[in-house]
Amino acid sequence: MKKILLIVFSLTFALNYINAQVGSTCTLADVVSAVPYFATGLTTNGTTYGSLPCSGTGFQNYMSGNDYVFSFIPTSTGNYNVALANTGYAVGLFVTDLCPDDPSVQCAAYNVSPTGNPTLNTVLNSGTPYYIVVSSNSIITTTTNFDISIQSCTTAPTSSFTYSDTLLNVTFTNTSNDAVSYLWYFGDEAVILPPPFGGDTSVNPIHTYASYGTYNVTLITYNACGATDTLVLPITLVCSGTYPVANFSYLANGLTVDFTNNSTDVTTFEWFFGDSDIFPFIPGDTVTQNPSHTYLIDGTYTANLIVYNECGSDTFTIQITVVGTSILNNQTNNFSVNCFPNPTSKYLTINIDNLNNETAVISLINSLGKEIISFKYNKENSIFNLESISKGIYTFRVQTNTRQSNKIIIIK
């Protein structure tokens, strides 16, 4: 008989010990004495309280499992954020004005989530006692593990930061107040994606810029309840060295032009001669300091030189007009071409002497060497309408199987 009584006593003691764990009942509620409050690795191991007015019924009763209870008396009235993390499925989060077993209990706020990790924002009054209850209705288990954070949002966040730079590396120091998360834009993004897709979420990020200059840095701060503040602050990165200065001169001999690089404080350079290259994307020469370039036809070309060093870049531009002879510009032929009026804005008349019954192909070529139009010449078709051609300087080329002659015309 004594042995049976001892077993009953032991079981009763064990059950009372389990029920006596902190958070298992409203009487043994885990006291939140101050915010922000954080706790990890907790388990809903206590009493299964009856349904609240906000907890649902039947299969959707989110208080059908074991509960964990916190008590909290706010010291200031305002917004508060309560967030769970690392929970199982089907978890409810409730804030009540009385213990859930009180018939007069009312929900101050709640959020139930079938996937877990519910979060809620609510206004709580200073000096008023509240219970925060975590519960589960998972069909797999009546308990859930969880982490919890309780934070005050009574003050809106204020964004601020300082920075220090070493060459192009910038370290940002976050000095914001009342914020829990951050989003940075450094001012050099090719594409700025809006939150939450873009930006850097580090507290104190380090960013490397590609070049010196002034950048508008944006810091967006958030408090636990989602209130935001945005600061846009320009920062200027100044190279400690000397910036490059681009300059060149040239000497034209027929269609061949010799370039002399007169730039200062340069480490690398890119030449654009204005015919077969594409400024500023496809350079014609990035190796030769003083290049020589031969143009194919007469015309006016825009030559550019971009120079670089560790501080940045600089560009120098000159328009060059070349007139000479080449394989494509042979003026020694024994037939002559006359074009008039020149300049013209509409019609152009062509006369070709000493053609000697040869078939001539006439081409109109722009200053970049691109053929705009091409047609066979005959005396009955010697007046041409140029209204559809853009204004500029062009080469009118007359070419047979054995001879070629070019004329510069201006369309105005």
C-alpha positions in Angstrom: 0.0 0.0 0.0 2.8 2.4 0.8 4.4 1.6 -2.5 1.2 2.5 -4.4 0.9 5.7 -2.4 4.5 6.6 -3.2 3.9 6.1 -6.9 0.8 8.2 -6.9 2.6 10.9 -5.0 5.6 10.8 -7.4 3.3 11.1 -10.4 1.4 14.0 -8.8 4.6 15.7 -7.9 5.9 15.2 -11.5 2.7 16.6 -13.0 2.8 19.6 -10.6 6.5 20.1 -11.5 5.6 20.2 -15.2 2.7 22.6 -14.7 5.0 24.7 -12.5 7.3 25.7 -15.4 7.6 29.4 -16.2 5.1 30.3 -18.9 2.8 27.3 -18.4 -0.1 29.3 -16.9 -1.2 32.9 -16.3 -0.1 32.5 -12.7 3.4 31.4 -13.8 3.6 33.8 -16.8 7.0 34.7 -18.1 7.3 38.3 -17.1 8.4 40.8 -19.8 9.9 43.5 -17.6 11.3 45.7 -20.3 11.4 46.1 -24.1 13.1 45.3 -26.4 12.6 41.7 -25.2 14.1 38.7 -26.9 14.0 35.0 -26.0 14.9 31.9 -28.0 14.4 28.1 -27.7 11.1 28.3 -25.8 8.3 25.6 -26.1 4.6 25.7 -25.6 4.6 23.2 -22.8 1.9 24.5 -20.5 -1.9 24.5 -20.0 -4.3 24.1 -23.0 -6.6 27.1 -22.4 -10.0 27.3 -23.9 -10.8 29.1 -27.1 -10.6 32.9 -27.2 -13.1 35.0 -29.1 -10.3 35.5 -31.7 -8.8 32.0 -31.8 -11.2 30.2 -34.2 -13.3 27.1 -33.7 -13.1 23.4 -34.6 -10.1 22.5 -36.8 -9.2 26.2 -37.0 -9.0 26.6 -33.2 -5.5 28.0 -32.7 -5.7 27.5 -29.0 -6.3 23.7 -29.2 -2.7 22.9 -28.3 -0.5 23.6 -25.3 0.2 27.3 -24.5 3.0 29.6 -23.4 2.0 32.7 -21.5 3.9 36.0 -21.1 2.7 38.9 -18.9 3.5 42.5 -19.9 2.7 45.9 -18.5 3.9 48.7 -20.9 5.5 51.7 -19.4 4.4 53.9 -22.3 1.4 54.0 -24.6 2.2 53.4 -28.3 2.7 50.8 -31.0 4.4 47.5 -30.1 5.6 44.7 -32.4 5.4 41.0 -31.3 7.1 38.5 -33.6 7.6 34.8 -33.5 10.3 32.9 -35.3 11.4 29.3 -35.8 8.0 27.9 -35.0 6.2 24.8 -36.4 3.0 25.0 -38.5 -0.4 26.3 -37.4 0.6 28.8 -34.6 -1.5 31.5 -33.0 -0.2 34.6 -31.3 -2.7 36.5 -29.0 -2.6 39.6 -26.8 -5.4 39.6 -24.2 -6.6 41.9 -21.4 -7.2 39.0 -19.1 -6.1 35.4 -18.7 -7.6 33.3 -21.4 -9.6 31.2 -18.8 -11.5 34.4 -17.7 -15.0 34.5 -19.2 -14.7 38.2 -19.8 -11.4 38.0 -21.7 -11.0 40.1 -24.8 -8.4 40.0 -27.6 -6.4 43.2 -27.8 -4.7 41.9 -30.9 -4.0 38.5 -32.6 -2.5 36.9 -35.7 -2.9 33.2 -36.6 -0.7 31.6 -39.2 -1.2 28.1 -40.8 2.5 28.2 -41.9 3.8 29.5 -38.6 5.9 32.5 -37.5 3.0 34.9 -36.9 3.8 38.6 -36.2 1.5 41.4 -35.0 1.6 45.2 -34.4 -0.8 46.7 -31.9 -1.3 49.7 -29.7 -0.9 49.0 -26.0 -1.7 51.4 -23.1 0.8 52.4 -20.4 0.2 50.7 -17.0 -2.3 48.2 -18.4 -1.6 44.5 -17.7 -1.6 42.2 -20.8 -1.1 38.6 -21.5 0.8 37.4 -24.6 -0.2 33.8 -25.4 1.6 31.5 -27.9 -0.4 28.4 -28.9 -0.5 25.7 -31.6 -3.2 23.6 -33.3 -0.9 21.4 -35.4 -2.4 18.0 -36.1 1.1 16.5 -35.7 1.9 17.9 -32.2 0.2 20.0 -29.6 3.4 21.9 -28.9 5.7 24.1 -30.9 9.2 25.5 -30.3 9.6 29.3 -30.9 11.7 32.4 -30.5 10.0 35.7 -29.6 10.8 39.4 -29.8 8.8 42.2 -28.3 9.8 45.7 -29.4 8.4 49.2 -28.8 7.5 51.4 -31.9 6.4 54.4 -29.9 9.1 56.5 -31.6 9.6 56.7 -35.3 13.0 55.9 -36.7 15.6 58.6 -37.5 18.1 57.9 -40.3 21.7 59.1 -40.0 25.2 57.9 -40.8 28.8 58.9 -41.2 31.5 57.6 -43.5 35.2 57.3 -44.0 37.0 56.6 -47.3 40.3 55.0 -48.3 40.8 55.6 -52.0 37.5 54.2 -53.5 36.6 52.0 -50.5 34.0 53.6 -48.3 33.0 52.4 -44.8 29.6 53.6 -43.6 28.8 53.9 -39.9 25.1 53.7 -39.1 24.1 56.3 -36.4 20.3 55.9 -36.8 18.0 55.9 -33.8 14.9 53.7 -33.1 15.5 51.4 -36.1 15.7 47.6 -36.4 16.4 47.2 -40.1 18.2 49.2 -42.8 18.3 49.6 -46.6 21.2 51.3 -48.4 21.6 52.7 -51.9 25.1 53.9 -52.7 24.3 56.2 -55.7 26.3 54.3 -58.3 23.7 51.5 -59.1 23.1 51.0 -62.8 19.5 50.0 -62.0 17.8 51.0 -58.7 15.2 48.4 -57.7 12.7 49.5 -55.1 12.4 47.9 -51.7 12.5 45.0 -50.9 14.2 43.9 -54.1 17.3 46.2 -54.2 19.8 47.8 -51.9 22.1 46.6 -49.1 20.6 45.5 -45.8 23.8 45.6 -43.8 23.9 47.7 -40.6 27.4 49.2 -41.4 28.2 48.4 -45.0 31.5 48.7 -46.9 31.2 49.7 -50.6 33.8 50.1 -53.3 33.1 52.7 -56.0 34.4 52.4 -59.6 35.5 56.1 -59.8 35.9 59.3 -57.9 33.2 61.8 -57.8 30.0 62.8 -55.9 27.3 60.2 -55.1 23.9 60.5 -53.5 23.8 57.8 -50.8 20.3 56.8 -49.5 19.6 55.2 -46.1 16.1 54.0 -45.4 15.5 52.9 -41.8 12.6 50.8 -40.4 11.3 50.3 -36.9 9.8 47.0 -35.8 6.3 48.2 -36.8 7.3 49.2 -40.3 7.5 53.0 -39.9 10.3 54.4 -42.1 12.6 57.4 -42.4 14.8 58.2 -45.4 18.0 60.2 -45.6 19.7 61.2 -48.8 23.2 62.5 -48.3 25.8 63.4 -51.0 29.3 62.1 -50.4 32.3 63.2 -52.4 35.4 61.0 -53.1 38.4 63.0 -54.1 41.5 61.4 -55.6 44.7 62.2 -53.8 46.6 62.2 -57.1 46.3 64.4 -60.2 43.5 64.0 -62.7 44.4 63.3 -66.3 44.2 65.9 -69.0 43.5 64.8 -72.6 45.0 66.7 -75.5 46.4 66.0 -79.0 47.5 67.6 -82.2 47.6 66.2 -85.7 49.3 66.6 -89.1 47.3 65.6 -92.2 49.1 64.4 -95.4 46.4 63.6 -97.9 44.2 61.0 -96.3 46.9 60.0 -93.8 46.8 61.8 -90.4 49.6 61.6 -87.8 48.4 62.1 -84.2 50.6 63.4 -81.4 49.4 62.7 -77.9 50.0 65.8 -75.7 48.0 64.5 -72.7 49.4 64.7 -69.1 49.1 62.3 -66.2 47.9 59.5 -68.3 48.2 55.7 -67.8 46.0 54.4 -70.6 44.2 55.9 -73.6 41.7 55.2 -76.3 41.7 56.7 -79.8 38.6 57.2 -81.9 39.4 58.3 -85.5 35.7 58.9 -86.5 35.5 56.4 -89.4 35.3 52.7 -88.5 35.2 53.0 -84.7 32.2 53.9 -82.5 32.7 56.6 -79.9 32.8 56.0 -76.9 32.2 52.2 -77.1 34.5 50.7 -79.7 37.9 52.4 -79.9 40.1 52.3 -83.0 43.4 52.2 -81.1 44.2 51.5 -77.4 47.9 50.7 -77.7 49.7 53.3 -79.7 50.5 56.6 -77.9 51.0 58.6 -81.2 49.1 56.7 -83.9 49.0 57.3 -87.6 45.6 56.6 -89.4 44.7 56.6 -93.1 41.1 57.4 -94.0 39.6 55.8 -97.0 37.9 58.8 -98.6 37.8 62.6 -98.4 35.7 64.1 -95.6 35.4 65.6 -92.2 35.9 63.3 -89.3 35.5 63.7 -85.5 38.5 62.4 -83.7 38.3 61.7 -80.0 40.9 60.8 -77.4 39.9 59.4 -74.0 42.7 59.2 -71.3 42.6 57.5 -67.9 44.6 57.2 -64.7 43.7 56.1 -61.2 41.8 59.4 -60.5 39.4 59.2 -63.6 39.2 60.1 -67.2 39.2 63.1 -69.6 38.2 63.4 -73.3 39.6 65.7 -76.0 37.8 66.1 -79.4 38.9 67.7 -82.8 37.2 67.7 -86.2 39.6 66.8 -89.0 39.1 67.4 -92.7 41.1 65.3 -95.1 41.5 65.6 -98.9 43.8 63.3 -100.8 44.3 60.3 -103.0 43.9 56.6 -102.2 42.7 53.4 -103.8 39.2 54.7 -103.3 40.0 58.3 -104.1 42.0 58.5 -107.3 41.8 61.9 -109.0 44.3 61.1 -111.8 41.7 59.5 -114.0 41.1 60.9 -117.5 37.4 61.5 -117.0 36.0 64.4 -114.9 32.9 64.7 -112.8 30.9 67.9 -112.4 28.2 68.2 -109.7 26.1 71.3 -109.3 24.7 73.1 -107.5 27.1 72.5 -104.7 26.1 73.0 -101.9 22.6 71.8 -102.6 19.4 71.4 -100.5 17.3 69.4 -103.0 18.5 68.5 -106.5 22.0 67.6 -107.8 22.9 67.5 -111.5 25.8 65.3 -112.6 27.9 65.6 -115.8 30.6 63.1 -116.6 33.1 63.8 -119.4 35.2 61.2 -121.3 33.4 58.3 -119.9 34.0 56.4 -123.2 31.0 54.2 -123.1 32.0 52.7 -119.8 29.4 51.8 -117.2 29.7 54.0 -114.2 28.3 53.3 -110.7 27.6 56.3 -108.6 27.7 56.1 -104.8 26.9 58.7 -102.1 29.1 58.1 -99.0 28.8 59.9 -95.6 31.7 61.1 -93.4 31.9 57.7 -91.6 32.5 55.9 -94.9 29.0 54.4 -95.1 27.4 54.1 -98.5 24.0 55.8 -98.4 22.8 55.3 -102.0 24.2 53.5 -105.1 23.0 53.4 -108.7 24.1 53.1 -112.3 24.7 56.3 -114.3 23.3 57.2 -117.7 23.0 60.5 -119.4 19.2 60.4 -119.4 19.2 60.1 -115.6 21.6 62.8 -114.5 19.4 64.8 -112.1 19.0 63.4 -108.6 16.6 64.3 -105.8 18.5 64.5 -102.4 15.6 65.7 -100.2 15.6 62.5 -98.2 19.3 62.7 -97.4 20.4 64.2 -94.1 22.4 67.4 -94.1 26.1 67.0 -94.0 29.3 66.6 -96.0 29.3 63.6 -98.5 31.6 62.1 -101.1 30.1 61.5 -104.5 32.0 58.6 -106.0 31.9 57.7 -109.7 33.5 54.3 -110.4 34.0 52.1 -113.5 35.9 48.9 -113.8 39.2 50.8 -114.4 38.7 54.3 -113.1 37.3 56.2 -110.2 36.7 59.9 -109.4 35.4 61.5 -106.2 33.7 64.8 -105.5 32.9 66.4 -102.1 29.4 67.8 -102.0 27.5 69.5 -99.2 23.8 68.9 -98.5 22.4 71.8 -96.6 
